[in-house]
Amino acid sequence: MQQKGQNIAPIKDRILKYIDLKKIKRVHFLSKTQISASLFKSDGLKSELGGDKIALILSLYEELNPEWLMTGIGPMLKP
């Protein structure tokens, strides 16, 4: 997933944890969300996603807890 010592934006880190938990292939996630693969590679991992992309992810993956995605607080999945 990420290389040792690499800084990764918190929301992207949580997205990667979610897709790992749900066993979603990264290529399928990126295709479904229409997010560029470059945003999840190398230097792209250091930048945060825009609000439009976050809103799209939350609309496509309805079980994902928005509070957890944005802040890391609470459960990953909605109860």
TORMARSE-285252 format. One record per residue (C-alpha): residue number from 1; x, y, z; residue in one letter. Coordinates in Angstrom, 1 decimal, always signed. Example, Ala and Ser with C-alpha at 12.3 -4.5 7.8 and 13.67 -1.06 7.14 Angstrom:
2
<1 <+12.3 -4.5 +7.8> 'a'>
<2 <+13.7 -1.1 +7.1> 's'>
***
This chain:
79
<1 <+0.0 +0.0 +0.0> 'm'>
<2 <+2.4 +2.7 +1.1> 'q'>
<3 <+6.1 +2.7 +1.3> 'q'>
<4 <+8.0 +3.0 +4.6> 'k'>
<5 <+8.6 +6.7 +5.6> 'g'>
<6 <+6.1 +8.0 +3.0> 'q'>
<7 <+3.7 +10.8 +4.1> 'n'>
<8 <+0.2 +10.1 +3.1> 'i'>
<9 <-2.8 +12.4 +3.4> 'a'>
<10 <-5.1 +11.3 +6.2> 'p'>
<11 <-8.3 +11.0 +4.1> 'i'>
<12 <-6.5 +9.0 +1.4> 'k'>
<13 <-5.0 +6.8 +4.1> 'd'>
<14 <-8.5 +6.1 +5.4> 'r'>
<15 <-9.8 +5.4 +1.9> 'i'>
<16 <-7.1 +2.9 +1.4> 'l'>
<17 <-8.0 +1.2 +4.7> 'k'>
<18 <-11.6 +1.1 +3.7> 'y'>
<19 <-11.0 -0.5 +0.2> 'i'>
<20 <-8.6 -3.0 +1.8> 'd'>
<21 <-11.2 -4.0 +4.4> 'l'>
<22 <-13.8 -4.4 +1.8> 'k'>
<23 <-11.4 -6.1 -0.6> 'k'>
<24 <-12.1 -3.6 -3.3> 'i'>
<25 <-9.3 -3.6 -6.0> 'k'>
<26 <-7.8 -0.1 -6.2> 'r'>
<27 <-8.3 -0.1 -10.0> 'v'>
<28 <-12.0 -0.8 -9.6> 'h'>
<29 <-12.3 +1.9 -6.9> 'f'>
<30 <-10.6 +4.5 -9.1> 'l'>
<31 <-12.6 +3.5 -12.1> 's'>
<32 <-15.9 +3.7 -10.2> 'k'>
<33 <-15.1 +7.1 -8.6> 't'>
<34 <-13.3 +8.4 -11.8> 'q'>
<35 <-10.4 +9.5 -9.6> 'i'>
<36 <-7.0 +9.6 -11.4> 's'>
<37 <-4.7 +6.8 -10.3> 'a'>
<38 <-1.9 +9.4 -10.0> 's'>
<39 <-3.7 +10.8 -6.9> 'l'>
<40 <-3.0 +7.5 -5.2> 'f'>
<41 <+0.7 +7.1 -6.2> 'k'>
<42 <+3.9 +8.7 -5.1> 's'>
<43 <+3.6 +12.4 -4.5> 'd'>
<44 <-0.1 +12.3 -5.2> 'g'>
<45 <-0.6 +10.5 -1.9> 'l'>
<46 <+0.5 +13.5 +0.0> 'k'>
<47 <-2.3 +15.8 -1.2> 's'>
<48 <-5.8 +15.7 +0.1> 'e'>
<49 <-8.8 +15.0 -2.2> 'l'>
<50 <-11.2 +17.8 -3.0> 'g'>
<51 <-14.7 +18.0 -1.5> 'g'>
<52 <-16.3 +17.0 -4.8> 'd'>
<53 <-14.4 +13.7 -4.8> 'k'>
<54 <-15.1 +13.0 -1.2> 'i'>
<55 <-18.8 +13.6 -1.8> 'a'>
<56 <-18.8 +11.3 -4.7> 'l'>
<57 <-17.1 +8.5 -2.7> 'i'>
<58 <-19.6 +8.9 +0.1> 'l'>
<59 <-22.5 +8.7 -2.4> 's'>
<60 <-21.1 +5.6 -4.0> 'l'>
<61 <-20.1 +3.8 -0.8> 'y'>
<62 <-23.1 +4.6 +1.4> 'e'>
<63 <-21.9 +2.3 +4.3> 'e'>
<64 <-18.8 +4.5 +4.7> 'l'>
<65 <-19.1 +6.7 +7.8> 'n'>
<66 <-18.5 +10.3 +6.7> 'p'>
<67 <-17.3 +11.4 +10.1> 'e'>
<68 <-14.7 +8.6 +10.1> 'w'>
<69 <-13.6 +9.5 +6.6> 'l'>
<70 <-13.1 +13.2 +7.4> 'm'>
<71 <-11.8 +13.0 +10.9> 't'>
<72 <-10.8 +9.4 +11.7> 'g'>
<73 <-13.3 +9.5 +14.6> 'i'>
<74 <-15.9 +6.8 +15.1> 'g'>
<75 <-16.4 +3.5 +13.3> 'p'>
<76 <-15.4 +3.2 +9.7> 'm'>
<77 <-18.8 +1.8 +8.7> 'l'>
<78 <-22.2 +3.2 +9.5> 'k'>
<79 <-24.0 +1.2 +12.2> 'p'>
***
